[in-house]
Amino acid sequence: MSPIAISEAESVVMQALWAAGEATAEDLIAQVAGPNDWAEATVRTLINRLLTKGAIAAEREGRRYRYRPLLQREQWVAGESAGIVDRLFGGRVAPLVAHFSEQGRLSRKDIEELRQLIEDFDHGR
């Protein structure tokens, strides 16, 4: 699991903040409210939750705050992906790949990339 558990809605705000590096509440509202059909208050609530969890930091800038991520995207992705593999596939990656193969979700390019990853792993790269 990631060191800081964030909800799906909170992850939308985090994705916007990771992409921007830092942003004001107004910036985040402009970016995520419309596409998600959220009210301004919803985005502000999500920002406050992320502050409380320690996923983001706030720095006062005049009459408003500028937010920046403390939780790194790579940390979050690692925790989330490990959680999925653990919960759904008993901690094993091969059944995950088999599942995607059975569902027709692996493209030729995916298969080639997997072959290259395995070859690199076998050769200690």
Summary of the structure (lengths in Angstrom):
residues: 125
radius of gyration: 18.6
end to end distance: 26.7
largest distance: 56.1
contacts: 314
relative contact order: 0.13
helix: 65%
strand: 11%
